[in-house]
Amino acid sequence: MWEKKGIEGKKYEERYNEVIVSIKDTGTGLDPAIFPRLFTKFATKSAAAEGTGLGLLISKSLVEAHGGKIWAENDRGLNEGDNGATFYFTLPILTTTAVNDN
């Protein structure tokens, strides 16, 4: 069973022609067994009533449909007391010229 702890922080920054959004939680981190297939269909270690394993797949589909990328980093065990995971995604920044060209 996992323990819900919450979101520690969220931030974004602009880099080159994209914005990077990061969300860090304070949970127990991502299970290494599921990490390689994290953004695939039915990827979950949760009990059936707690999740379907589709949320990150849907997130990936939406981000990629808009020209972005999505990934996660596991903070589990990196530093004493530092648990949880950080999820990142990027989206391109449209310029006025790019919007007017469409």
Z-matrix of the N, CA and C atoms (Angstrom, degrees):
N
C 1 1.456
C 2 1.519 1 109.09
N 3 1.300 2 117.70 1 140.63
C 4 1.446 3 121.44 2 178.97
C 5 1.512 4 110.33 3 -103.75
N 6 1.288 5 115.65 4 159.11
C 7 1.459 6 121.60 5 -177.80
C 8 1.517 7 109.18 6 -109.71
N 9 1.314 8 116.23 7 128.89
C 10 1.458 9 120.41 8 176.50
C 11 1.518 10 108.35 9 -79.46
N 12 1.325 11 116.17 10 126.01
C 13 1.452 12 119.41 11 179.13
C 14 1.516 13 112.47 12 -118.44
N 15 1.312 14 118.04 13 -41.74
C 16 1.454 15 118.72 14 176.58
C 17 1.510 16 113.39 15 127.50
N 18 1.310 17 113.53 16 -178.49
C 19 1.457 18 121.19 17 -178.83
C 20 1.516 19 108.20 18 -96.16
N 21 1.314 20 115.49 19 128.25
C 22 1.455 21 121.18 20 -179.15
C 23 1.522 22 111.39 21 -84.08
N 24 1.295 23 116.76 22 -41.93
C 25 1.452 24 118.17 23 -178.64
C 26 1.506 25 112.01 24 -167.10
N 27 1.318 26 114.75 25 158.41
C 28 1.450 27 121.05 26 175.52
C 29 1.517 28 106.68 27 -140.05
N 30 1.303 29 115.33 28 145.74
C 31 1.449 30 118.44 29 177.92
C 32 1.516 31 109.24 30 -155.43
N 33 1.294 32 114.87 31 165.82
C 34 1.449 33 119.23 32 173.73
C 35 1.514 34 108.30 33 -143.17
N 36 1.307 35 115.01 34 155.65
C 37 1.454 36 120.76 35 175.66
C 38 1.519 37 108.58 36 -145.16
N 39 1.298 38 115.21 37 151.89
C 40 1.453 39 120.02 38 176.36
C 41 1.522 40 108.08 39 -97.03
N 42 1.325 41 115.62 40 133.77
C 43 1.461 42 120.89 41 178.93
C 44 1.517 43 107.58 42 -142.09
N 45 1.323 44 116.16 43 126.75
C 46 1.460 45 121.74 44 -178.59
C 47 1.527 46 109.09 45 53.40
N 48 1.311 47 117.98 46 -119.13
C 49 1.468 48 120.41 47 -178.88
C 50 1.519 49 111.65 48 -111.64
N 51 1.329 50 115.89 49 34.01
C 52 1.457 51 118.88 50 -178.93
C 53 1.524 52 110.17 51 -146.45
N 54 1.310 53 114.63 52 161.45
C 55 1.455 54 121.29 53 173.71
C 56 1.524 55 106.56 54 -111.25
N 57 1.322 56 116.06 55 139.76
C 58 1.460 57 121.98 56 178.68
C 59 1.525 58 107.89 57 -113.14
N 60 1.318 59 116.38 58 126.10
C 61 1.459 60 122.45 59 178.60
C 62 1.515 61 107.49 60 -113.17
N 63 1.335 62 116.82 61 133.98
C 64 1.466 63 120.52 62 176.27
C 65 1.522 64 109.51 63 -129.02
N 66 1.319 65 114.96 64 141.89
C 67 1.463 66 122.50 65 179.01
C 68 1.518 67 107.16 66 -132.00
N 69 1.320 68 116.93 67 121.19
C 70 1.456 69 122.10 68 -179.00
C 71 1.518 70 109.32 69 -111.37
N 72 1.328 71 115.56 70 131.21
C 73 1.460 72 118.31 71 176.16
C 74 1.527 73 109.89 72 -106.83
N 75 1.310 74 115.32 73 170.44
C 76 1.468 75 120.99 74 -176.54
C 77 1.522 76 111.67 75 -114.54
N 78 1.314 77 117.01 76 24.37
C 79 1.463 78 121.05 77 -179.91
C 80 1.517 79 111.81 78 -76.34
N 81 1.312 80 115.49 79 -156.63
C 82 1.468 81 120.87 80 -176.55
C 83 1.520 82 112.83 81 -87.63
N 84 1.296 83 118.17 82 -0.65
C 85 1.458 84 121.21 83 -178.87
C 86 1.516 85 110.77 84 94.29
N 87 1.316 86 115.17 85 173.05
C 88 1.459 87 121.34 86 -178.90
C 89 1.521 88 110.00 87 -87.42
N 90 1.298 89 115.82 88 136.92
C 91 1.452 90 121.20 89 177.64
C 92 1.525 91 108.70 90 -65.13
N 93 1.334 92 118.92 91 124.72
C 94 1.462 93 120.74 92 -179.60
C 95 1.529 94 113.47 93 -57.28
N 96 1.322 95 117.98 94 -26.92
C 97 1.462 96 121.09 95 -179.72
C 98 1.529 97 111.88 96 -68.00
N 99 1.304 98 117.50 97 -29.26
C 100 1.466 99 120.93 98 -177.71
C 101 1.527 100 112.06 99 -97.33
N 102 1.312 101 117.32 100 -17.20
C 103 1.468 102 122.06 101 -172.66
C 104 1.536 103 113.48 102 -53.03
N 105 1.342 104 120.66 103 -45.50
C 106 1.471 105 119.58 104 -178.38
C 107 1.525 106 114.19 105 -63.40
N 108 1.311 107 118.56 106 -22.73
C 109 1.470 108 121.06 107 -179.18
C 110 1.532 109 111.96 108 -116.95
N 111 1.295 110 115.93 109 26.63
C 112 1.454 111 122.76 110 -174.08
C 113 1.532 112 113.81 111 -55.42
N 114 1.318 113 117.77 112 -38.41
C 115 1.461 114 121.50 113 -175.16
C 116 1.527 115 112.03 114 -102.08
N 117 1.319 116 117.16 115 24.95
C 118 1.460 117 121.20 116 178.66
C 119 1.524 118 110.42 117 -105.83
N 120 1.328 119 115.29 118 169.73
C 121 1.460 120 121.67 119 -177.86
C 122 1.526 121 110.84 120 -64.03
N 123 1.303 122 116.38 121 134.77
C 124 1.467 123 126.05 122 176.36
C 125 1.527 124 113.69 123 62.66
N 126 1.310 125 117.11 124 26.98
C 127 1.463 126 121.12 125 177.62
C 128 1.524 127 108.45 126 -81.01
N 129 1.316 128 116.78 127 100.42
C 130 1.460 129 121.12 128 179.61
C 131 1.509 130 110.32 129 -154.56
N 132 1.304 131 115.49 130 150.11
C 133 1.457 132 122.26 131 170.21
C 134 1.524 133 109.37 132 -116.50
N 135 1.336 134 115.45 133 3.52
C 136 1.462 135 121.52 134 -178.71
C 137 1.521 136 110.63 135 -77.07
N 138 1.297 137 114.76 136 156.96
C 139 1.460 138 119.86 137 172.75
C 140 1.525 139 108.55 138 -62.48
N 141 1.315 140 117.28 139 154.14
C 142 1.466 141 121.96 140 -175.34
C 143 1.525 142 112.74 141 -53.30
N 144 1.316 143 117.72 142 -37.23
C 145 1.461 144 120.73 143 -177.35
C 146 1.525 145 112.24 144 -76.18
N 147 1.334 146 117.91 145 -12.07
C 148 1.459 147 120.77 146 -174.92
C 149 1.522 148 113.93 147 -99.58
N 150 1.319 149 118.15 148 -14.09
C 151 1.458 150 119.15 149 179.99
C 152 1.509 151 111.97 150 -178.75
N 153 1.314 152 114.73 151 154.98
C 154 1.464 153 120.13 152 -179.33
C 155 1.518 154 112.47 153 -101.12
N 156 1.326 155 117.02 154 -14.73
C 157 1.455 156 119.65 155 -176.33
C 158 1.513 157 112.69 156 80.57
N 159 1.322 158 117.30 157 23.38
C 160 1.460 159 121.07 158 -179.51
C 161 1.530 160 113.07 159 -113.27
N 162 1.310 161 118.06 160 -16.21
C 163 1.469 162 121.59 161 -174.39
C 164 1.514 163 114.29 162 -58.09
N 165 1.328 164 117.61 163 -47.39
C 166 1.461 165 119.60 164 -178.55
C 167 1.526 166 111.75 165 -73.44
N 168 1.326 167 117.38 166 -30.75
C 169 1.473 168 120.56 167 174.79
C 170 1.531 169 109.79 168 -64.19
N 171 1.318 170 116.86 169 -43.58
C 172 1.465 171 121.29 170 178.44
C 173 1.534 172 109.83 171 -65.29
N 174 1.323 173 116.52 172 -43.13
C 175 1.468 174 120.47 173 177.84
C 176 1.522 175 110.78 174 -58.71
N 177 1.326 176 116.45 175 -45.60
C 178 1.463 177 121.63 176 179.35
C 179 1.526 178 110.56 177 -60.87
N 180 1.318 179 116.97 178 -44.24
C 181 1.464 180 121.13 179 179.94
C 182 1.530 181 111.33 180 -61.12
N 183 1.322 182 117.09 181 -43.50
C 184 1.469 183 120.96 182 -179.68
C 185 1.527 184 111.66 183 -66.94
N 186 1.325 185 116.49 184 -45.41
C 187 1.465 186 120.15 185 -179.24
C 188 1.527 187 110.22 186 -63.30
N 189 1.325 188 116.90 187 -47.04
C 190 1.458 189 119.82 188 -178.87
C 191 1.532 190 112.19 189 -67.30
N 192 1.326 191 117.84 190 -32.27
C 193 1.467 192 120.98 191 177.48
C 194 1.525 193 111.67 192 -63.70
N 195 1.325 194 116.23 193 -22.91
C 196 1.461 195 121.18 194 179.07
C 197 1.527 196 111.81 195 -103.13
N 198 1.331 197 116.78 196 15.34
C 199 1.461 198 121.15 197 174.79
C 200 1.512 199 115.07 198 83.13
N 201 1.320 200 117.64 199 17.60
C 202 1.455 201 120.82 200 -178.62
C 203 1.516 202 113.45 201 -105.88
N 204 1.316 203 114.69 202 -176.26
C 205 1.461 204 122.66 203 177.69
C 206 1.527 205 108.12 204 -129.70
N 207 1.328 206 116.72 205 154.57
C 208 1.463 207 121.45 206 177.85
C 209 1.521 208 108.36 207 -138.59
N 210 1.328 209 115.91 208 141.80
C 211 1.459 210 121.19 209 177.85
C 212 1.521 211 109.74 210 -158.74
N 213 1.318 212 115.08 211 170.70
C 214 1.469 213 120.49 212 -179.94
C 215 1.517 214 108.86 213 -135.93
N 216 1.310 215 114.96 214 154.20
C 217 1.459 216 122.29 215 173.36
C 218 1.515 217 107.72 216 -128.02
N 219 1.299 218 115.53 217 134.43
C 220 1.451 219 121.32 218 -179.62
C 221 1.517 220 109.15 219 -88.60
N 222 1.318 221 116.73 220 124.88
C 223 1.460 222 121.21 221 179.02
C 224 1.526 223 111.20 222 -95.85
N 225 1.317 224 116.10 223 1.77
C 226 1.462 225 122.48 224 -176.10
C 227 1.519 226 110.76 225 -58.95
N 228 1.326 227 116.09 226 116.51
C 229 1.450 228 121.96 227 173.09
C 230 1.514 229 116.22 228 74.79
N 231 1.340 230 119.06 229 8.26
C 232 1.456 231 119.48 230 179.53
C 233 1.525 232 111.39 231 -67.99
N 234 1.293 233 116.34 232 -45.03
C 235 1.465 234 122.35 233 177.39
C 236 1.523 235 107.36 234 -134.03
N 237 1.305 236 115.60 235 153.26
C 238 1.462 237 118.82 236 179.40
C 239 1.527 238 109.65 237 -59.32
N 240 1.310 239 115.93 238 127.76
C 241 1.459 240 121.43 239 179.79
C 242 1.517 241 113.82 240 80.97
N 243 1.326 242 118.06 241 -2.99
C 244 1.467 243 121.64 242 -179.33
C 245 1.515 244 109.12 243 -100.67
N 246 1.303 245 116.63 244 101.39
C 247 1.455 246 122.30 245 179.50
C 248 1.509 247 109.08 246 -121.02
N 249 1.298 248 114.95 247 -171.70
C 250 1.453 249 119.51 248 179.22
C 251 1.511 250 111.02 249 92.64
N 252 1.295 251 114.57 250 -166.64
C 253 1.456 252 122.17 251 179.78
C 254 1.520 253 108.14 252 -145.47
N 255 1.314 254 115.14 253 158.33
C 256 1.451 255 120.62 254 175.30
C 257 1.518 256 108.03 255 -121.45
N 258 1.319 257 115.65 256 127.73
C 259 1.455 258 122.09 257 177.65
C 260 1.522 259 107.64 258 -106.68
N 261 1.315 260 115.89 259 139.59
C 262 1.456 261 122.66 260 -178.80
C 263 1.518 262 109.34 261 -127.62
N 264 1.319 263 116.10 262 148.28
C 265 1.451 264 119.40 263 165.28
C 266 1.519 265 109.22 264 -148.38
N 267 1.325 266 114.77 265 152.89
C 268 1.455 267 121.18 266 177.31
C 269 1.520 268 108.46 267 -118.37
N 270 1.298 269 115.12 268 152.10
C 271 1.464 270 122.57 269 172.67
C 272 1.525 271 107.16 270 -139.46
N 273 1.321 272 116.82 271 140.70
C 274 1.464 273 118.61 272 178.78
C 275 1.527 274 110.83 273 -69.21
N 276 1.318 275 114.79 274 147.96
C 277 1.462 276 121.03 275 175.69
C 278 1.520 277 106.89 276 -93.84
N 279 1.306 278 116.47 277 121.39
C 280 1.459 279 120.85 278 178.18
C 281 1.516 280 109.50 279 -84.53
N 282 1.284 281 115.42 280 132.03
C 283 1.462 282 119.86 281 175.76
C 284 1.524 283 109.01 282 -87.74
N 285 1.301 284 116.14 283 164.63
C 286 1.463 285 120.50 284 177.94
C 287 1.525 286 110.31 285 -58.64
N 288 1.327 287 116.81 286 -38.33
C 289 1.468 288 121.04 287 179.09
C 290 1.525 289 110.35 288 -62.21
N 291 1.333 290 117.08 289 -44.85
C 292 1.457 291 120.87 290 -178.80
C 293 1.530 292 111.36 291 -64.16
N 294 1.318 293 117.16 292 -38.31
C 295 1.460 294 120.95 293 178.99
C 296 1.521 295 110.13 294 -67.41
N 297 1.318 296 117.42 295 -43.75
C 298 1.473 297 121.46 296 -179.07
C 299 1.522 298 112.62 297 -68.18
N 300 1.332 299 118.18 298 -28.74
C 301 1.459 300 122.23 299 179.44
C 302 1.526 301 111.86 300 -70.53
N 303 1.305 302 117.48 301 -22.32
C 304 1.466 303 120.87 302 -178.61
C 305 1.474 304 108.16 303 -91.34
